[in-house]
């Protein structure tokens, strides 16, 4: 004869079996975002001489870009920017290499974006610069400087007595000799506020309220020059 406790035990056991016997009903793990791809070739701040010439005028060559695989990645996006014209080319790849045909004797930057198709998450690599080697070239201009501060689109307040401009620059020949800083309220600015700068920063009295544009010209020991992109900030 069953007791009340026995009946309760049987009912609980039946309910346990019906519900799957204690199986794991936890949700699947959340997909992880991609890790950062490590760039391999073309090397940073280098002259790329390994491209295959692709036309009769020797004006273009095909370069194989390479990078190391990143985790949690389904596809890669290769972004190449012509540093003379700022024109950008974007190519996709499911492998860790991709061919691109580029003009010779021109500086470029490139980076890889790793993409996870399930989460749509993206992770960008470092940005490397290189020169696609030109015929008979023995010296190269510096790479255009990267403008760091003031950050483009930022606001500087007139309560600050001074504003410090900072930038970074590199050169294959490692012979940068000086910088010149241009600042004005038109794009591009035409007024040079300082030249023969030997450091990658310059402090200047904060101008009055308004929108301003600035860029840096880099000169090397051979007299080669390059201009950075123009950056914009606001003073309030």
N, C-alpha and C positions, 0 to 999 in steps of 0.2 A: 504494500500500500504506500503510495507516494505521500510524502509530507509536503507542506507548503513550500519549504525550502528547496526540496527536490524539484518541484514543478518550476519554481523561479529559476533554478539553475539550468534546466532543460530549455526554457524559453530564451534565456540569455545566450546559450550555446547555439541555438537555431538562428537567432538574430545575428550572431557573430559570423556564422557560415554564410548566411544570405548576403551579408555585406562584404563578402570577398575574403573572409578569413584573415583580416588584418593586412591586406595588401597595401603597397605604398601608393597613395593617391596624390602625393605632392606634385606641384606643377614642375614641368621640365626646367632645367637651369636656364637663366637668361643668357643669350649669346653675348660673348665678349666683343668689345670694339677691336679694330685692328691695331696691331702694334706699329711702330714707326719703321719704315723701310730704310735700310742703310745703303747709301749710294756707293757705287763702285767705279763706274767709268761713264763719261770723261772725268778725269780727276779735277779736284777743286783748284782753281787759279792756275790752270795749266794751258799749254798749247796742244791741241788735239791734232796729231799728225797721222792718225790711223784710218781716217775716212777713205772711202773708195770714190774716186772722181767719177762723176756721173754724166758729164756733158762734154762736148767737143771744145768748149771755151775754157775748160778747167775752172769754171766759176762756182760749181756746186760739188758737194761730196756727200755720200751717205755714211752716217755714223751709227754704230750699234751702241745704244745706251744700255747700261747694265746696273742692276741693284740686287741686294740680297733679299730673300723672301721675308715677308712679315707675317706674323701669326694672325689667325682669324680673318684672313683676307681672301676674297673671291676674285677681285679684279684690281688692276693698277691703272692709274691715269698719269701719263707722262706730260708735264707741262714745260714747254721750251719758250723762252722769251728772247727775242733779238734786242740786245741792249742798245743798239743804235737807233732803232725805230720804235721800240717797245711793242712791236707786233708779237702776238702770242699764238703758239700752235699747241693743240691738245690732242694726244693720241692715247688709245687704250690698249691694254695687253692683259692676257691671263697668265703670261709667263713673266720671268724676271729679266726680260730684255726686249728692246724694241728698236727698229731701224727708223731713222729720220734723215731726210735729205735737206741740207742746209747750205746757205751761201758761205763761201770760203773767205777768210780774212775778216771775219766778223765776230764780235764778242757775243756770247749767249749766257743765259742762266737756265738752270733746269732743276726740277724737283719731282718727287713721286708722291701721289696721293693713294693710300691704301684704302680699299672700299670693302665693307662687309655687306653683301647683298641682302641678308636677312634683316639686319638692323638699320641699314642705310647709313651706318656710322662711317666717318672718314677720318683719316689721320694723315697729316702732311709731314714729309721728311724735311731735312735741312735743304737749303738752297745752295747749289754750287754754281760757280762761274767758270767759263773756259773760252778760249779763242779757237775757232775752227781755222786751222792753219791755212794761210794763203801762200801763193807761189812766190818764192824768193824773198819772203819777209824775214828780216833779221831782228827787228825790234818792234814792240807792240805798245800802243797807248795804254795807260792805266784803265782798269775796269771803271765804269761810272760808279761814283760813290753812292753808298746807301745812306739815305737821310734818316736819322734816328729820332732826334728831338729838335724842335717841338714835333710831336706826333701829328701826322697829317689829319686835319679836321679838328684838332684840339683847340682849346681856348686858353689864352694867357690873360691874366688880369693886370690892369694898370697899377694895382697896388704893389706889384713886383717891380722893383727899381730896374732890374736887369733880366735879360733873357739869354739863356745859353743854348747855342746851336751845337749839336753833336752829329757826327757822321762816321762812317767806316769806309775804308777803301783798300784795294789790293791791286797788285800789278805783277804780271808774269816775270818781268825783268827785275822786280824788287828795287826800283830806282825812282820812286815818287819823290819829288823835290819840294812841292808846295801846293797849297790850295788857295782858291779865291772864292769868297762868299758873296752872292748876289741876293739882294732883298728889295722888295718894292710892292706896290699895290696893284700892279698889272701882271698879267701872265703871258709870257715869262717876264720876270723882272730884269731891268736893264742896268740897275745901279749896283756897282760894286762897293760894298761897305768895308771890305778888308781883303788884302791880297798878301802874298808871300807868307801865308799861314803855314807853320810847320807841324802843328798839332791837329788832331781831328776834332777840335772844339773851338768855339769862339764865343765870348760873352759880349753882349751889346745892350745898350740902353733900350728898355722896352718902349716901342713906338706908341703913338696915340691910338685910340680906339679905331678899329677898322679891320678889314681882311687883307692879309699879306701873303706873298708868295716868295719862296726862296729856293735856290739851288747852289750846288758847289761845283766849281771847275777844278779838275785835278791835272797837274802838270808833272811830267817826269823829267829826268836828267837829259833826255834826248830832245826835249821840247815837244813831245807828244802830249796832247791834251784830250780830256774827255769831260763831258758834262753829265751831271746826275739828272734824274727826273726832277720836275718841279713839285715842291710840296707846299701845302697851304695851311695857314692857321689864322685864328681870329683873336683880336685883342679887345677886351671889354673892360 
